[in-house]
Amino acid sequence: MSNKKDNKKGDADRAEIIDNPTGRYKELKKINKEMGDIVDLQSNLVLRFKNIENNLINEVAHDRDITRKDTVQFVTQTLDEIIIENNCLQEMNANLREKLYFLIENISITVYDYCHRLRKSNYSVHATKYLTWIILLIESNIVLSGARYLRWRVKLYAELAACYEDYFSYKSAFKVITQAVERIDNLRKAEEQQSPVPEYLTAIFTENYRVLNILLLKHGFMVYF
């Protein structure tokens, strides 16, 4: 029965092409243009990010630990530039953002790296802005907000909480970890609704719950005791 329905649908599609070739041609041309625009956008964003990243690497080479104030200023200005250049990612529809997940992932690696160095050099106060931005961007991406990238997201949550802790904003640190646990709870429930959770995913959830629960105890103690 289903084969007959599929055949009828295929016949209808072919009839539409035959009966209205101009309309179908315009539709396909529009799709091709949209795909071309997406490819151009990808290429431009990737190229601009690579240029910014290379410039940052070269300028910080003399002070990799970011201990000098002029280096801190350059790093924060460059991270601001990365945000400005890629703010368009937040304005895109979800499908287009999904296609650019690899770019967002690469940006997050760079942001984490320099924010971690800022924290280690006692400049945590500058890092929270950039970590918050990249976490929100990751969470808005269908691919990066999935279980596959859970370990990486937990690492970002932990770094943001550590930055807040460094300048005694204990409530903010506790809130970051609390929200991280809530998001993982929602992800786990969604996975359980679709099908039995595979063993490797169960292991990922267990591992990251353990990390976050330790951080909850730590930051909760700072807030309530």
C-alpha positions as CSV (number, residue, x, y, z in Angstrom):
1,M,0.0,0.0,0.0
2,S,2.8,2.4,1.0
3,N,4.6,1.7,-2.3
4,K,1.5,2.8,-4.3
5,K,1.3,6.0,-2.3
6,D,5.0,6.7,-2.9
7,N,4.6,6.0,-6.6
8,K,1.6,8.4,-6.7
9,K,3.5,11.1,-4.9
10,G,6.5,10.6,-7.3
11,D,4.1,10.8,-10.3
12,A,2.6,14.1,-8.9
13,D,6.1,15.6,-8.5
14,R,7.0,14.7,-12.0
15,A,3.7,16.0,-13.3
16,E,4.4,19.3,-11.5
17,I,7.7,19.6,-13.2
18,I,6.2,18.9,-16.6
19,D,3.2,21.1,-16.1
20,N,5.0,24.1,-14.5
21,P,8.7,23.9,-15.5
22,T,9.2,27.6,-15.1
23,G,7.9,27.6,-11.6
24,R,10.0,24.6,-10.6
25,Y,13.1,26.2,-12.2
26,K,12.6,29.4,-10.3
27,E,12.2,27.4,-7.0
28,L,15.4,25.4,-7.6
29,K,17.3,28.6,-8.6
30,K,16.2,30.2,-5.4
31,I,17.4,27.2,-3.4
32,N,20.7,27.1,-5.2
33,K,21.2,30.8,-4.5
34,E,20.4,30.3,-0.8
35,M,22.9,27.5,-0.6
36,G,25.5,29.6,-2.3
37,D,24.8,32.5,0.1
38,I,25.3,30.0,3.0
39,V,28.6,28.8,1.6
40,D,29.8,32.4,1.1
41,L,28.8,33.3,4.6
42,Q,30.6,30.3,6.0
43,S,33.7,31.1,4.1
44,N,33.7,34.7,5.1
45,L,33.1,34.0,8.8
46,V,35.8,31.3,8.9
47,L,38.3,33.5,7.1
48,R,37.7,36.5,9.3
49,F,37.9,34.4,12.5
50,K,41.2,32.8,11.3
51,N,42.7,36.2,10.7
52,I,41.7,37.5,14.1
53,E,43.0,34.3,15.8
54,N,46.3,34.4,14.0
55,N,46.8,38.1,14.9
56,L,46.0,37.3,18.5
57,I,48.5,34.4,18.6
58,N,51.3,36.6,17.1
59,E,50.7,39.5,19.4
60,V,50.5,37.4,22.6
61,A,53.5,35.3,21.7
62,H,55.8,37.5,23.9
63,D,53.5,37.2,26.9
64,R,51.7,33.8,26.6
65,D,50.6,33.8,30.3
66,I,49.0,37.3,29.8
67,T,50.6,38.9,32.8
68,R,51.1,42.4,31.5
69,K,48.3,45.0,31.4
70,D,48.9,45.9,27.7
71,T,48.6,42.2,26.8
72,V,45.3,41.9,28.8
73,Q,44.0,45.0,27.0
74,F,44.9,43.5,23.6
75,V,43.3,40.1,24.4
76,T,40.1,41.7,25.6
77,Q,39.9,44.0,22.6
78,T,40.4,41.0,20.3
79,L,37.7,38.9,22.1
80,D,35.4,41.9,21.8
81,E,36.2,41.9,18.1
82,I,35.3,38.2,17.8
83,I,31.9,38.9,19.4
84,I,31.2,41.8,17.1
85,E,32.2,39.8,14.0
86,N,30.1,36.8,15.0
87,N,27.0,38.3,16.6
88,C,25.2,37.5,13.3
89,L,25.3,33.9,14.4
90,Q,22.8,34.6,17.1
91,E,20.4,36.3,14.7
92,M,20.4,33.3,12.2
93,N,17.6,30.8,12.2
94,A,18.3,27.5,14.0
95,N,18.9,25.5,10.7
96,L,21.6,27.9,9.5
97,R,23.3,28.0,13.0
98,E,23.3,24.2,13.0
99,K,25.4,24.2,9.7
100,L,27.9,26.5,11.3
101,Y,28.5,24.4,14.4
102,F,32.1,23.7,13.5
103,L,32.9,27.5,13.5
104,I,31.2,28.0,16.8
105,E,33.1,25.1,18.3
106,N,36.4,26.6,17.1
107,I,35.5,30.0,18.5
108,S,34.6,28.4,21.8
109,I,38.1,26.7,22.0
110,T,39.8,30.1,21.4
111,V,37.6,31.9,23.9
112,Y,38.1,29.2,26.6
113,D,41.9,29.2,26.1
114,Y,42.3,33.0,26.5
115,C,39.8,33.2,29.3
116,H,41.5,30.4,31.2
117,R,44.8,32.3,30.8
118,L,43.2,35.5,32.0
119,R,41.9,33.7,35.1
120,K,45.3,32.1,35.9
121,S,46.8,35.6,35.7
122,N,44.2,37.0,38.2
123,Y,42.2,38.8,35.5
124,S,39.0,36.7,35.9
125,V,36.9,39.8,36.0
126,H,37.5,40.3,32.3
127,A,36.7,36.7,31.3
128,T,33.1,36.2,32.5
129,K,31.7,38.3,29.7
130,Y,33.3,36.2,26.9
131,L,32.5,32.8,28.5
132,T,28.9,33.8,29.0
133,W,28.6,34.9,25.4
134,I,30.1,31.7,24.0
135,I,28.1,29.4,26.3
136,L,24.8,31.1,25.1
137,L,25.9,30.7,21.5
138,I,26.7,27.0,22.0
139,E,23.4,26.4,23.7
140,S,21.5,27.9,20.8
141,N,23.1,25.4,18.4
142,I,21.3,22.1,17.9
143,V,24.5,20.1,17.4
144,L,26.7,21.6,20.1
145,S,23.9,21.5,22.7
146,G,23.6,17.7,22.3
147,A,25.1,15.0,24.4
148,R,28.1,14.6,22.1
149,Y,29.5,17.9,23.3
150,L,28.4,17.7,26.9
151,R,31.9,17.3,28.3
152,W,33.0,20.5,26.5
153,R,30.0,22.5,27.8
154,V,30.6,21.3,31.3
155,K,34.2,22.5,31.0
156,L,33.0,25.9,29.9
157,Y,30.5,26.1,32.8
158,A,33.2,25.1,35.3
159,E,35.5,27.8,33.9
160,L,32.9,30.5,34.2
161,A,32.0,29.5,37.7
162,A,35.7,29.6,38.7
163,C,36.0,33.1,37.2
164,Y,33.1,34.3,39.3
165,E,34.6,32.6,42.4
166,D,37.9,34.4,41.9
167,Y,36.4,37.8,42.5
168,F,34.1,36.5,45.3
169,S,30.9,36.4,43.3
170,Y,29.9,33.2,44.9
171,K,26.2,33.4,44.2
172,S,26.9,33.9,40.4
173,A,29.2,30.9,40.5
174,F,26.6,28.7,42.2
175,K,23.9,29.9,39.7
176,V,26.1,28.9,36.7
177,I,26.5,25.3,38.0
178,T,22.8,25.1,39.1
179,Q,21.7,26.1,35.6
180,A,24.2,23.7,34.0
181,V,22.6,20.8,36.0
182,E,19.1,21.8,34.9
183,R,20.2,21.9,31.3
184,I,21.7,18.4,31.5
185,D,18.6,17.1,33.3
186,N,16.5,18.4,30.4
187,L,18.9,16.9,27.8
188,R,18.9,13.5,29.6
189,K,15.0,13.5,29.8
190,A,14.8,14.3,26.1
191,E,17.2,11.4,25.3
192,E,15.2,9.0,27.4
193,Q,11.9,9.9,25.7
194,Q,13.3,9.1,22.2
195,S,14.7,5.7,22.9
196,P,16.6,3.7,25.4
197,V,19.8,5.7,26.2
198,P,22.9,3.9,24.9
199,E,25.6,2.9,27.5
200,Y,28.1,5.3,26.2
201,L,25.6,8.2,26.7
202,T,24.8,7.0,30.1
203,A,28.5,7.1,30.9
204,I,28.8,10.6,29.6
205,F,25.9,11.8,31.7
206,T,27.2,10.0,34.8
207,E,30.6,11.5,34.4
208,N,29.4,15.1,34.0
209,Y,26.8,14.8,36.8
210,R,29.7,13.8,39.1
211,V,31.8,16.8,38.0
212,L,28.9,19.2,38.4
213,N,27.7,17.8,41.8
214,I,31.2,18.3,43.2
215,L,31.1,21.9,42.0
216,L,27.6,22.4,43.4
217,L,28.8,21.3,46.8
218,K,31.8,23.6,46.6
219,H,30.0,26.7,45.4
220,G,27.0,26.0,47.6
221,F,29.2,25.9,50.6
222,M,30.6,29.3,49.6
223,V,27.1,30.8,49.4
224,Y,25.4,29.2,52.4
225,F,28.2,28.8,55.0
